[in-house]
Amino acid sequence: MRKSFKLDEIDCANCAQKLEDAIANVDGVEKVSVNFMTQKLTLTAADDAFDDVLERVVKLTADLEPDCEILR
């Protein structure tokens, strides 16, 4: 399953790259893209595990970039 989410308050391109690199290492993530210019996160994971993977990604994002929020 592939879904895109709006990112609120991603501060810079370096932050977006740091976040993308960290999310790519989360168990269950098949593919991830964080676009600073469009403020968008695109996440691909298995259909049956997508919600669990998304929760881990949301928690990781809050830890790495406290000002950034994934809008669902």
All heavy atoms as TSV, in Angstrom:
chain	resi	resn	atom	element	x	y	z
A	1	MET	N	N	0.846	-1.167	0.000
A	1	MET	CA	C	0.000	0.000	0.000
A	1	MET	C	C	0.899	1.239	0.000
A	1	MET	O	O	1.904	1.277	0.682
A	1	MET	CB	C	-0.900	0.000	1.236
A	1	MET	CG	C	-1.799	1.210	1.329
A	1	MET	SD	S	-2.837	1.250	2.830
A	1	MET	CE	C	-3.768	-0.247	2.647
A	2	ARG	N	N	0.493	2.222	-0.764
A	2	ARG	CA	C	1.240	3.475	-0.826
A	2	ARG	C	C	0.280	4.617	-0.519
A	2	ARG	O	O	-0.791	4.717	-1.120
A	2	ARG	CB	C	1.829	3.639	-2.222
A	2	ARG	CG	C	2.635	4.888	-2.372
A	2	ARG	CD	C	3.259	4.947	-3.743
A	2	ARG	NE	N	3.256	6.342	-4.139
A	2	ARG	CZ	C	3.369	6.777	-5.351
A	2	ARG	NH1	N	3.483	5.930	-6.343
A	2	ARG	NH2	N	3.358	8.050	-5.614
A	3	LYS	N	N	0.689	5.459	0.421
A	3	LYS	CA	C	-0.127	6.621	0.784
A	3	LYS	C	C	0.772	7.832	0.957
A	3	LYS	O	O	1.937	7.702	1.331
A	3	LYS	CB	C	-0.891	6.386	2.088
A	3	LYS	CG	C	-2.026	5.408	1.982
A	3	LYS	CD	C	-2.832	5.392	3.260
A	3	LYS	CE	C	-4.001	4.440	3.161
A	3	LYS	NZ	N	-4.805	4.436	4.381
A	4	SER	N	N	0.195	9.001	0.721
A	4	SER	CA	C	0.909	10.263	0.919
A	4	SER	C	C	0.248	11.050	2.030
A	4	SER	O	O	-0.982	11.001	2.193
A	4	SER	CB	C	0.899	11.086	-0.369
A	4	SER	OG	O	1.637	10.438	-1.373
A	5	PHE	N	N	1.079	11.766	2.783
A	5	PHE	CA	C	0.605	12.550	3.916
A	5	PHE	C	C	1.245	13.924	3.880
A	5	PHE	O	O	2.408	14.068	3.508
A	5	PHE	CB	C	0.994	11.866	5.243
A	5	PHE	CG	C	0.479	10.470	5.373
A	5	PHE	CD1	C	1.245	9.397	4.966
A	5	PHE	CD2	C	-0.787	10.237	5.886
A	5	PHE	CE1	C	0.763	8.099	5.077
A	5	PHE	CE2	C	-1.275	8.948	5.993
A	5	PHE	CZ	C	-0.501	7.875	5.587
A	6	LYS	N	N	0.509	14.915	4.280
A	6	LYS	CA	C	1.022	16.276	4.396
A	6	LYS	C	C	1.864	16.379	5.657
A	6	LYS	O	O	1.506	15.835	6.698
A	6	LYS	CB	C	-0.153	17.252	4.463
A	6	LYS	CG	C	0.220	18.699	4.612
A	6	LYS	CD	C	0.401	19.348	3.271
A	6	LYS	CE	C	0.590	20.845	3.433
A	6	LYS	NZ	N	1.913	21.287	3.123
A	7	LEU	N	N	3.003	17.046	5.540
A	7	LEU	CA	C	3.862	17.302	6.699
A	7	LEU	C	C	3.664	18.746	7.134
A	7	LEU	O	O	3.694	19.655	6.309
A	7	LEU	CB	C	5.334	17.075	6.344
A	7	LEU	CG	C	5.730	15.650	6.018
A	7	LEU	CD1	C	7.163	15.604	5.521
A	7	LEU	CD2	C	5.560	14.756	7.228
A	8	ASP	N	N	3.456	18.935	8.401
A	8	ASP	CA	C	3.286	20.277	8.948
A	8	ASP	C	C	4.564	20.668	9.686
A	8	ASP	O	O	4.997	19.949	10.594
A	8	ASP	CB	C	2.092	20.294	9.899
A	8	ASP	CG	C	1.747	21.689	10.369
A	8	ASP	OD1	O	1.885	22.629	9.557
A	8	ASP	OD2	O	1.347	21.835	11.528
A	9	GLU	N	N	5.184	21.756	9.263
A	9	GLU	CA	C	6.348	22.318	9.952
A	9	GLU	C	C	7.651	21.538	9.768
A	9	GLU	O	O	8.430	21.412	10.706
A	9	GLU	CB	C	6.075	22.481	11.453
A	9	GLU	CG	C	4.931	23.402	11.782
A	9	GLU	CD	C	5.234	24.873	11.485
A	9	GLU	OE1	O	6.402	25.289	11.576
A	9	GLU	OE2	O	4.284	25.594	11.154
A	10	ILE	N	N	7.914	21.026	8.555
A	10	ILE	CA	C	9.256	20.500	8.288
A	10	ILE	C	C	10.101	21.712	7.912
A	10	ILE	O	O	9.741	22.482	7.045
A	10	ILE	CB	C	9.263	19.393	7.211
A	10	ILE	CG1	C	10.618	18.700	7.113
A	10	ILE	CG2	C	8.871	19.875	5.850
A	10	ILE	CD1	C	10.816	17.614	8.092
A	11	ASP	N	N	11.193	21.932	8.648
A	11	ASP	CA	C	11.893	23.216	8.605
A	11	ASP	C	C	12.834	23.422	7.430
A	11	ASP	O	O	12.979	24.539	6.945
A	11	ASP	CB	C	12.675	23.425	9.907
A	11	ASP	CG	C	11.744	23.538	11.102
A	11	ASP	OD1	O	10.619	24.020	10.934
A	11	ASP	OD2	O	12.160	23.123	12.196
A	12	CYS	N	N	13.520	22.379	6.999
A	12	CYS	CA	C	14.523	22.584	5.951
A	12	CYS	C	C	14.741	21.296	5.175
A	12	CYS	O	O	14.313	20.215	5.594
A	12	CYS	CB	C	15.844	23.062	6.550
A	12	CYS	SG	S	16.655	21.848	7.603
A	13	ALA	N	N	15.439	21.399	4.048
A	13	ALA	CA	C	15.711	20.238	3.209
A	13	ALA	C	C	16.585	19.220	3.935
A	13	ALA	O	O	16.409	18.013	3.773
A	13	ALA	CB	C	16.357	20.677	1.903
A	14	ASN	N	N	17.512	19.691	4.750
A	14	ASN	CA	C	18.357	18.765	5.514
A	14	ASN	C	C	17.531	17.965	6.513
A	14	ASN	O	O	17.769	16.775	6.709
A	14	ASN	CB	C	19.471	19.520	6.247
A	14	ASN	CG	C	20.543	20.016	5.320
A	14	ASN	OD1	O	20.734	19.481	4.230
A	14	ASN	ND2	N	21.249	21.045	5.736
A	15	CYS	N	N	16.583	18.619	7.159
A	15	CYS	CA	C	15.694	17.930	8.099
A	15	CYS	C	C	14.864	16.882	7.364
A	15	CYS	O	O	14.657	15.774	7.872
A	15	CYS	CB	C	14.771	18.922	8.788
A	15	CYS	SG	S	15.620	20.137	9.811
A	16	ALA	N	N	14.389	17.225	6.189
A	16	ALA	CA	C	13.591	16.290	5.390
A	16	ALA	C	C	14.424	15.072	5.008
A	16	ALA	O	O	13.946	13.934	5.098
A	16	ALA	CB	C	13.054	16.987	4.142
A	17	GLN	N	N	15.679	15.282	4.624
A	17	GLN	CA	C	16.548	14.174	4.253
A	17	GLN	C	C	16.863	13.294	5.458
A	17	GLN	O	O	16.849	12.068	5.365
A	17	GLN	CB	C	17.842	14.686	3.624
A	17	GLN	CG	C	18.726	13.578	3.084
A	17	GLN	CD	C	18.059	12.807	1.965
A	17	GLN	OE1	O	17.589	13.390	0.999
A	17	GLN	NE2	N	18.000	11.490	2.098
A	18	LYS	N	N	17.129	13.926	6.600
A	18	LYS	CA	C	17.403	13.182	7.839
A	18	LYS	C	C	16.194	12.314	8.198
A	18	LYS	O	O	16.341	11.146	8.569
A	18	LYS	CB	C	17.727	14.161	8.967
A	18	LYS	CG	C	18.000	13.499	10.304
A	18	LYS	CD	C	18.409	14.498	11.360
A	18	LYS	CE	C	17.217	15.269	11.866
A	18	LYS	NZ	N	17.516	16.122	13.029
A	19	LEU	N	N	15.009	12.882	8.072
A	19	LEU	CA	C	13.782	12.155	8.382
A	19	LEU	C	C	13.581	10.991	7.407
A	19	LEU	O	O	13.262	9.870	7.816
A	19	LEU	CB	C	12.601	13.121	8.335
A	19	LEU	CG	C	11.271	12.632	8.859
A	19	LEU	CD1	C	11.385	12.183	10.309
A	19	LEU	CD2	C	10.225	13.727	8.720
A	20	GLU	N	N	13.780	11.236	6.124
A	20	GLU	CA	C	13.622	10.188	5.118
A	20	GLU	C	C	14.589	9.027	5.384
A	20	GLU	O	O	14.199	7.855	5.334
A	20	GLU	CB	C	13.863	10.757	3.725
A	20	GLU	CG	C	13.688	9.734	2.618
A	20	GLU	CD	C	13.854	10.324	1.239
A	20	GLU	OE1	O	13.174	11.336	0.936
A	20	GLU	OE2	O	14.664	9.788	0.468
A	21	ASP	N	N	15.840	9.344	5.680
A	21	ASP	CA	C	16.838	8.306	5.953
A	21	ASP	C	C	16.450	7.470	7.172
A	21	ASP	O	O	16.592	6.249	7.165
A	21	ASP	CB	C	18.223	8.926	6.166
A	21	ASP	CG	C	18.799	9.539	4.897
A	21	ASP	OD1	O	18.301	9.233	3.786
A	21	ASP	OD2	O	19.744	10.339	5.018
A	22	ALA	N	N	15.953	8.125	8.213
A	22	ALA	CA	C	15.560	7.413	9.431
A	22	ALA	C	C	14.329	6.543	9.185
A	22	ALA	O	O	14.276	5.391	9.632
A	22	ALA	CB	C	15.294	8.402	10.560
A	23	ILE	N	N	13.348	7.060	8.469
A	23	ILE	CA	C	12.123	6.304	8.192
A	23	ILE	C	C	12.434	5.084	7.324
A	23	ILE	O	O	11.831	4.023	7.501
A	23	ILE	CB	C	11.053	7.207	7.531
A	23	ILE	CG1	C	10.553	8.243	8.535
A	23	ILE	CG2	C	9.890	6.371	6.990
A	23	ILE	CD1	C	9.654	9.303	7.930
A	24	ALA	N	N	13.385	5.208	6.414
A	24	ALA	CA	C	13.751	4.089	5.541
A	24	ALA	C	C	14.239	2.885	6.343
A	24	ALA	O	O	14.141	1.747	5.882
A	24	ALA	CB	C	14.811	4.541	4.547
A	25	ASN	N	N	14.731	3.111	7.559
A	25	ASN	CA	C	15.244	2.028	8.403
A	25	ASN	C	C	14.193	1.428	9.332
A	25	ASN	O	O	14.504	0.502	10.078
A	25	ASN	CB	C	16.431	2.532	9.231
A	25	ASN	CG	C	17.626	2.825	8.359
A	25	ASN	OD1	O	17.909	2.087	7.421
A	25	ASN	ND2	N	18.317	3.900	8.651
A	26	VAL	N	N	12.975	1.942	9.304
A	26	VAL	CA	C	11.894	1.401	10.139
A	26	VAL	C	C	11.442	0.059	9.558
A	26	VAL	O	O	11.247	-0.075	8.352
A	26	VAL	CB	C	10.699	2.386	10.197
A	26	VAL	CG1	C	9.496	1.757	10.875
A	26	VAL	CG2	C	11.107	3.671	10.901
A	27	ASP	N	N	11.312	-0.954	10.434
A	27	ASP	CA	C	10.853	-2.269	9.993
A	27	ASP	C	C	9.503	-2.147	9.292
A	27	ASP	O	O	8.581	-1.506	9.802
A	27	ASP	CB	C	10.697	-3.223	11.180
A	27	ASP	CG	C	12.029	-3.725	11.694
A	27	ASP	OD1	O	13.030	-3.631	10.957
A	27	ASP	OD2	O	12.068	-4.206	12.837
A	28	GLY	N	N	9.398	-2.749	8.120
A	28	GLY	CA	C	8.140	-2.759	7.375
A	28	GLY	C	C	8.049	-1.701	6.301
A	28	GLY	O	O	7.189	-1.784	5.426
A	29	VAL	N	N	8.915	-0.702	6.328
A	29	VAL	CA	C	8.889	0.338	5.303
A	29	VAL	C	C	9.534	-0.220	4.035
A	29	VAL	O	O	10.685	-0.654	4.047
A	29	VAL	CB	C	9.631	1.617	5.767
A	29	VAL	CG1	C	9.773	2.598	4.616
A	29	VAL	CG2	C	8.893	2.256	6.928
A	30	GLU	N	N	8.767	-0.230	2.953
A	30	GLU	CA	C	9.286	-0.714	1.679
A	30	GLU	C	C	9.936	0.427	0.898
A	30	GLU	O	O	10.962	0.239	0.259
A	30	GLU	CB	C	8.172	-1.351	0.859
A	30	GLU	CG	C	7.618	-2.606	1.503
A	30	GLU	CD	C	6.404	-3.152	0.793
A	30	GLU	OE1	O	5.994	-2.606	-0.260
A	30	GLU	OE2	O	5.854	-4.157	1.296
A	31	LYS	N	N	9.317	1.599	0.964
A	31	LYS	CA	C	9.830	2.765	0.244
A	31	LYS	C	C	9.304	4.018	0.933
A	31	LYS	O	O	8.170	4.033	1.403
A	31	LYS	CB	C	9.364	2.722	-1.216
A	31	LYS	CG	C	9.964	3.775	-2.101
A	31	LYS	CD	C	9.547	3.556	-3.542
A	31	LYS	CE	C	10.148	4.637	-4.415
A	31	LYS	NZ	N	9.697	4.518	-5.797
A	32	VAL	N	N	10.132	5.060	0.970
A	32	VAL	CA	C	9.706	6.312	1.582
A	32	VAL	C	C	10.300	7.476	0.811
A	32	VAL	O	O	11.406	7.388	0.279
A	32	VAL	CB	C	10.099	6.384	3.077
A	32	VAL	CG1	C	11.598	6.350	3.254
A	32	VAL	CG2	C	9.503	7.606	3.742
A	33	SER	N	N	9.557	8.551	0.751
A	33	SER	CA	C	10.030	9.785	0.149
A	33	SER	C	C	9.509	10.952	0.980
A	33	SER	O	O	8.320	11.011	1.293
A	33	SER	CB	C	9.511	9.904	-1.290
A	33	SER	OG	O	9.839	11.170	-1.819
A	34	VAL	N	N	10.426	11.843	1.355
A	34	VAL	CA	C	10.040	13.062	2.066
A	34	VAL	C	C	10.442	14.222	1.169
A	34	VAL	O	O	11.621	14.413	0.877
A	34	VAL	CB	C	10.737	13.172	3.442
A	34	VAL	CG1	C	10.367	14.480	4.114
A	34	VAL	CG2	C	10.358	11.994	4.334
A	35	ASN	N	N	9.459	14.984	0.716
A	35	ASN	CA	C	9.711	16.100	-0.183
A	35	ASN	C	C	9.541	17.407	0.580
A	35	ASN	O	O	8.432	17.748	0.998
A	35	ASN	CB	C	8.756	16.030	-1.378
A	35	ASN	CG	C	9.095	17.050	-2.435
A	35	ASN	OD1	O	9.323	18.218	-2.149
A	35	ASN	ND2	N	9.114	16.599	-3.673
A	36	PHE	N	N	10.649	18.119	0.750
A	36	PHE	CA	C	10.613	19.381	1.493
A	36	PHE	C	C	9.796	20.440	0.759
A	36	PHE	O	O	9.036	21.183	1.376
A	36	PHE	CB	C	12.043	19.888	1.742
A	36	PHE	CG	C	12.094	21.278	2.299
A	36	PHE	CD1	C	11.645	21.529	3.582
A	36	PHE	CD2	C	12.566	22.329	1.540
A	36	PHE	CE1	C	11.665	22.817	4.104
A	36	PHE	CE2	C	12.598	23.616	2.049
A	36	PHE	CZ	C	12.151	23.857	3.337
A	37	MET	N	N	9.954	20.523	-0.547
A	37	MET	CA	C	9.276	21.576	-1.313
A	37	MET	C	C	7.751	21.456	-1.263
A	37	MET	O	O	7.060	22.447	-1.150
A	37	MET	CB	C	9.744	21.559	-2.781
A	37	MET	CG	C	11.219	21.915	-2.929
A	37	MET	SD	S	11.638	23.534	-2.263
A	37	MET	CE	C	10.824	24.590	-3.426
A	38	THR	N	N	7.251	20.230	-1.332
A	38	THR	CA	C	5.797	20.042	-1.303
A	38	THR	C	C	5.292	19.717	0.095
A	38	THR	O	O	4.080	19.570	0.285
A	38	THR	CB	C	5.372	18.906	-2.264
A	38	THR	OG1	O	5.984	17.681	-1.853
A	38	THR	CG2	C	5.744	19.232	-3.700
A	39	GLN	N	N	6.234	19.565	1.066
A	39	GLN	CA	C	5.869	19.233	2.449
A	39	GLN	C	C	5.051	17.945	2.489
A	39	GLN	O	O	4.010	17.858	3.145
A	39	GLN	CB	C	5.080	20.377	3.096
A	39	GLN	CG	C	5.816	21.701	3.137
A	39	GLN	CD	C	6.773	21.781	4.308
A	39	GLN	OE1	O	6.351	21.697	5.442
A	39	GLN	NE2	N	8.049	21.930	4.029
A	40	LYS	N	N	5.546	16.910	1.766
A	40	LYS	CA	C	4.791	15.671	1.640
A	40	LYS	C	C	5.663	14.463	1.967
A	40	LYS	O	O	6.824	14.391	1.592
A	40	LYS	CB	C	4.262	15.536	0.218
A	40	LYS	CG	C	3.318	14.358	0.031
A	40	LYS	CD	C	2.923	14.144	-1.404
A	40	LYS	CE	C	2.084	15.281	-1.934
A	40	LYS	NZ	N	1.615	15.013	-3.300
A	41	LEU	N	N	5.052	13.499	2.666
A	41	LEU	CA	C	5.651	12.204	2.956
A	41	LEU	C	C	4.885	11.155	2.163
A	41	LEU	O	O	3.651	11.106	2.242
A	41	LEU	CB	C	5.537	11.888	4.453
A	41	LEU	CG	C	5.752	10.443	4.872
A	41	LEU	CD1	C	7.230	10.092	4.811
A	41	LEU	CD2	C	5.222	10.185	6.264
A	42	THR	N	N	5.598	10.348	1.390
A	42	THR	CA	C	4.980	9.233	0.679
A	42	THR	C	C	5.575	7.959	1.252
A	42	THR	O	O	6.798	7.798	1.277
A	42	THR	CB	C	5.235	9.327	-0.836
A	42	THR	OG1	O	4.742	10.583	-1.310
A	42	THR	CG2	C	4.528	8.202	-1.578
A	43	LEU	N	N	4.710	7.073	1.725
A	43	LEU	CA	C	5.122	5.871	2.431
A	43	LEU	C	C	4.530	4.644	1.758
A	43	LEU	O	O	3.342	4.621	1.450
A	43	LEU	CB	C	4.642	5.948	3.886
A	43	LEU	CG	C	4.975	4.800	4.811
A	43	LEU	CD1	C	6.479	4.716	5.038
A	43	LEU	CD2	C	4.253	4.978	6.140
A	44	THR	N	N	5.376	3.629	1.541
A	44	THR	CA	C	4.927	2.360	0.977
A	44	THR	C	C	5.270	1.253	1.964
A	44	THR	O	O	6.418	1.164	2.421
A	44	THR	CB	C	5.612	2.079	-0.377
A	44	THR	OG1	O	5.380	3.174	-1.257
A	44	THR	CG2	C	5.076	0.798	-1.008
A	45	ALA	N	N	4.262	0.431	2.288
A	45	ALA	CA	C	4.437	-0.709	3.193
A	45	ALA	C	C	3.387	-1.757	2.830
A	45	ALA	O	O	2.436	-1.472	2.103
A	45	ALA	CB	C	4.276	-0.277	4.645
A	46	ALA	N	N	3.573	-2.959	3.356
A	46	ALA	CA	C	2.615	-4.040	3.089
A	46	ALA	C	C	1.223	-3.642	3.589
A	46	ALA	O	O	1.089	-3.003	4.635
A	46	ALA	CB	C	3.076	-5.314	3.776
A	47	ASP	N	N	0.207	-4.035	2.836
A	47	ASP	CA	C	-1.177	-3.680	3.172
A	47	ASP	C	C	-1.557	-4.083	4.591
A	47	ASP	O	O	-2.155	-3.308	5.325
A	47	ASP	CB	C	-2.163	-4.337	2.199
A	47	ASP	CG	C	-2.088	-3.744	0.803
A	47	ASP	OD1	O	-1.347	-2.764	0.603
A	47	ASP	OD2	O	-2.781	-4.282	-0.090
A	48	ASP	N	N	-1.219	-5.320	4.969
A	48	ASP	CA	C	-1.657	-5.836	6.265
A	48	ASP	C	C	-0.902	-5.229	7.444
A	48	ASP	O	O	-1.348	-5.330	8.585
A	48	ASP	CB	C	-1.566	-7.359	6.303
A	48	ASP	CG	C	-0.159	-7.874	6.048
A	48	ASP	OD1	O	0.689	-7.121	5.515
A	48	ASP	OD2	O	0.099	-9.046	6.370
A	49	ALA	N	N	0.231	-4.580	7.179
A	49	ALA	CA	C	1.029	-4.000	8.268
A	49	ALA	C	C	1.093	-2.474	8.196
A	49	ALA	O	O	1.748	-1.842	9.020
A	49	ALA	CB	C	2.445	-4.567	8.222
A	50	PHE	N	N	0.386	-1.881	7.248
A	50	PHE	CA	C	0.550	-0.455	6.996
A	50	PHE	C	C	0.266	0.408	8.222
A	50	PHE	O	O	1.035	1.309	8.542
A	50	PHE	CB	C	-0.323	0.003	5.822
A	50	PHE	CG	C	0.031	1.387	5.355
A	50	PHE	CD1	C	1.017	1.578	4.425
A	50	PHE	CD2	C	-0.618	2.498	5.872
A	50	PHE	CE1	C	1.379	2.856	4.002
A	50	PHE	CE2	C	-0.275	3.777	5.473
A	50	PHE	CZ	C	0.727	3.952	4.529
A	51	ASP	N	N	-0.819	0.141	8.914
A	51	ASP	CA	C	-1.185	0.967	10.070
A	51	ASP	C	C	-0.130	0.907	11.171
A	51	ASP	O	O	0.200	1.926	11.780
A	51	ASP	CB	C	-2.553	0.573	10.617
A	51	ASP	CG	C	-3.688	0.928	9.666
A	51	ASP	OD1	O	-3.505	1.844	8.835
A	51	ASP	OD2	O	-4.751	0.296	9.748
A	52	ASP	N	N	0.409	-0.287	11.426
A	52	ASP	CA	C	1.461	-0.430	12.441
A	52	ASP	C	C	2.730	0.304	12.026
A	52	ASP	O	O	3.372	0.967	12.842
A	52	ASP	CB	C	1.782	-1.907	12.686
A	52	ASP	CG	C	0.637	-2.637	13.369
A	52	ASP	OD1	O	-0.144	-1.975	14.088
A	52	ASP	OD2	O	0.532	-3.861	13.188
A	53	VAL	N	N	3.090	0.166	10.751
A	53	VAL	CA	C	4.281	0.858	10.238
A	53	VAL	C	C	4.080	2.365	10.344
A	53	VAL	O	O	4.979	3.092	10.780
A	53	VAL	CB	C	4.576	0.436	8.777
A	53	VAL	CG1	C	5.675	1.291	8.167
A	53	VAL	CG2	C	4.951	-1.040	8.714
A	54	LEU	N	N	2.904	2.840	9.984
A	54	LEU	CA	C	2.619	4.272	10.051
A	54	LEU	C	C	2.741	4.787	11.482
A	54	LEU	O	O	3.301	5.863	11.704
A	54	LEU	CB	C	1.227	4.571	9.493
A	54	LEU	CG	C	0.808	6.040	9.521
A	54	LEU	CD1	C	1.786	6.918	8.735
A	54	LEU	CD2	C	-0.605	6.199	8.988
A	55	GLU	N	N	2.260	4.038	12.449
A	55	GLU	CA	C	2.372	4.462	13.854
A	55	GLU	C	C	3.838	4.593	14.271
A	55	GLU	O	O	4.213	5.532	14.965
A	55	GLU	CB	C	1.632	3.495	14.777
A	55	GLU	CG	C	0.133	3.614	14.712
A	55	GLU	CD	C	-0.375	5.023	14.968
A	55	GLU	OE1	O	0.110	5.686	15.907
A	55	GLU	OE2	O	-1.258	5.464	14.224
A	56	ARG	N	N	4.680	3.637	13.841
A	56	ARG	CA	C	6.110	3.717	14.154
A	56	ARG	C	C	6.745	4.929	13.477
A	56	ARG	O	O	7.592	5.607	14.060
A	56	ARG	CB	C	6.821	2.429	13.744
A	56	ARG	CG	C	6.472	1.258	14.648
A	56	ARG	CD	C	7.415	0.092	14.481
A	56	ARG	NE	N	7.386	-0.509	13.159
A	56	ARG	CZ	C	6.595	-1.510	12.795
A	56	ARG	NH1	N	5.746	-2.029	13.665
A	56	ARG	NH2	N	6.654	-2.004	11.583
A	57	VAL	N	N	6.327	5.221	12.251
A	57	VAL	CA	C	6.850	6.381	11.518
A	57	VAL	C	C	6.430	7.679	12.204
A	57	VAL	O	O	7.232	8.606	12.346
A	57	VAL	CB	C	6.392	6.347	10.037
A	57	VAL	CG1	C	6.654	7.665	9.339
A	57	VAL	CG2	C	7.076	5.192	9.310
A	58	VAL	N	N	5.188	7.756	12.649
A	58	VAL	CA	C	4.694	8.952	13.351
A	58	VAL	C	C	5.492	9.186	14.633
A	58	VAL	O	O	5.906	10.313	14.932
A	58	VAL	CB	C	3.180	8.829	13.640
A	58	VAL	CG1	C	2.714	9.895	14.619
A	58	VAL	CG2	C	2.381	8.911	12.339
A	59	LYS	N	N	5.742	8.107	15.382
A	59	LYS	CA	C	6.503	8.228	16.629
A	59	LYS	C	C	7.938	8.662	16.348
A	59	LYS	O	O	8.470	9.550	17.018
A	59	LYS	CB	C	6.492	6.908	17.393
A	59	LYS	CG	C	7.193	6.985	18.734
A	59	LYS	CD	C	7.119	5.687	19.488
A	59	LYS	CE	C	7.773	5.705	20.835
A	59	LYS	NZ	N	8.865	6.591	21.051
A	60	LEU	N	N	8.556	8.069	15.339
A	60	LEU	CA	C	9.924	8.429	14.969
A	60	LEU	C	C	9.999	9.892	14.544
A	60	LEU	O	O	10.917	10.611	14.937
A	60	LEU	CB	C	10.417	7.525	13.843
A	60	LEU	CG	C	11.804	7.846	13.294
A	60	LEU	CD1	C	12.862	7.584	14.347
A	60	LEU	CD2	C	12.082	7.042	12.043
A	61	THR	N	N	9.031	10.328	13.768
A	61	THR	CA	C	9.001	11.723	13.320
A	61	THR	C	C	8.905	12.667	14.512
A	61	THR	O	O	9.608	13.673	14.565
A	61	THR	CB	C	7.821	11.950	12.354
A	61	THR	OG1	O	7.976	11.082	11.227
A	61	THR	CG2	C	7.759	13.390	11.881
A	62	ALA	N	N	8.062	12.339	15.473
A	62	ALA	CA	C	7.913	13.177	16.670
A	62	ALA	C	C	9.216	13.230	17.467
A	62	ALA	O	O	9.558	14.273	18.034
A	62	ALA	CB	C	6.776	12.660	17.539
A	63	ASP	N	N	9.957	12.109	17.501
A	63	ASP	CA	C	11.223	12.077	18.227
A	63	ASP	C	C	12.307	12.882	17.515
A	63	ASP	O	O	13.059	13.623	18.151
A	63	ASP	CB	C	11.702	10.638	18.412
A	63	ASP	CG	C	10.836	9.847	19.383
A	63	ASP	OD1	O	10.065	10.482	20.138
A	63	ASP	OD2	O	10.937	8.608	19.375
A	64	LEU	N	N	12.409	12.724	16.178
A	64	LEU	CA	C	13.473	13.383	15.426
A	64	LEU	C	C	13.202	14.874	15.165
A	64	LEU	O	O	14.109	15.678	15.194
A	64	LEU	CB	C	13.674	12.678	14.071
A	64	LEU	CG	C	14.415	11.373	14.084
A	64	LEU	CD1	C	14.470	10.802	12.682
A	64	LEU	CD2	C	15.803	11.529	14.653
A	65	GLU	N	N	11.961	15.162	14.813
A	65	GLU	CA	C	11.571	16.529	14.458
A	65	GLU	C	C	10.321	16.908	15.269
A	65	GLU	O	O	9.205	16.824	14.772
A	65	GLU	CB	C	11.261	16.622	12.955
A	65	GLU	CG	C	12.455	16.412	12.053
A	65	GLU	CD	C	13.480	17.525	12.169
A	65	GLU	OE1	O	13.074	18.684	12.406
A	65	GLU	OE2	O	14.670	17.237	12.033
A	66	PRO	N	N	10.494	17.332	16.515
A	66	PRO	CA	C	9.351	17.587	17.397
A	66	PRO	C	C	8.343	18.603	16.840
A	66	PRO	O	O	7.165	18.531	17.165
A	66	PRO	CB	C	9.991	18.105	18.674
A	66	PRO	CG	C	11.400	17.630	18.635
A	66	PRO	CD	C	11.776	17.531	17.191
A	67	ASP	N	N	8.803	19.542	16.005
A	67	ASP	CA	C	7.888	20.533	15.446
A	67	ASP	C	C	7.097	20.014	14.260
A	67	ASP	O	O	6.115	20.615	13.854
A	67	ASP	CB	C	8.656	21.786	15.020
A	67	ASP	CG	C	9.253	22.515	16.216
A	67	ASP	OD1	O	8.737	22.344	17.334
A	67	ASP	OD2	O	10.240	23.256	16.027
A	68	CYS	N	N	7.554	18.920	13.682
A	68	CYS	CA	C	6.922	18.378	12.474
A	68	CYS	C	C	5.829	17.387	12.863
A	68	CYS	O	O	6.004	16.557	13.744
A	68	CYS	CB	C	7.978	17.690	11.597
A	68	CYS	SG	S	7.299	17.000	10.084
A	69	GLU	N	N	4.713	17.475	12.154
A	69	GLU	CA	C	3.594	16.570	12.394
A	69	GLU	C	C	3.128	15.980	11.081
A	69	GLU	O	O	3.050	16.680	10.069
A	69	GLU	CB	C	2.441	17.332	13.055
A	69	GLU	CG	C	1.255	16.469	13.372
A	69	GLU	CD	C	0.114	17.251	13.987
A	69	GLU	OE1	O	0.262	18.465	14.246
A	69	GLU	OE2	O	-0.950	16.642	14.220
A	70	ILE	N	N	2.831	14.676	11.077
A	70	ILE	CA	C	2.266	14.022	9.917
A	70	ILE	C	C	0.762	14.161	10.016
A	70	ILE	O	O	0.145	13.663	10.957
A	70	ILE	CB	C	2.682	12.542	9.861
A	70	ILE	CG1	C	4.196	12.424	9.719
A	70	ILE	CG2	C	1.968	11.833	8.700
A	70	ILE	CD1	C	4.732	11.007	9.797
A	71	LEU	N	N	0.172	14.860	9.072
A	71	LEU	CA	C	-1.270	15.091	9.087
A	71	LEU	C	C	-1.966	13.931	8.381
A	71	LEU	O	O	-1.707	13.649	7.223
A	71	LEU	CB	C	-1.612	16.413	8.398
A	71	LEU	CG	C	-0.922	17.650	8.987
A	71	LEU	CD1	C	-1.278	18.882	8.190
A	71	LEU	CD2	C	-1.298	17.834	10.449
A	72	ARG	N	N	-2.856	13.245	9.118
A	72	ARG	CA	C	-3.555	12.087	8.538
A	72	ARG	C	C	-5.001	12.382	8.291
A	72	ARG	O	O	-5.632	13.129	8.900
A	72	ARG	CB	C	-3.461	10.890	9.485
A	72	ARG	CG	C	-2.059	10.522	9.797
A	72	ARG	CD	C	-1.988	9.265	10.594
A	72	ARG	NE	N	-1.582	9.565	11.956
A	72	ARG	CZ	C	-1.525	8.679	12.911
A	72	ARG	NH1	N	-1.883	7.455	12.690
A	72	ARG	NH2	N	-1.139	8.982	14.095
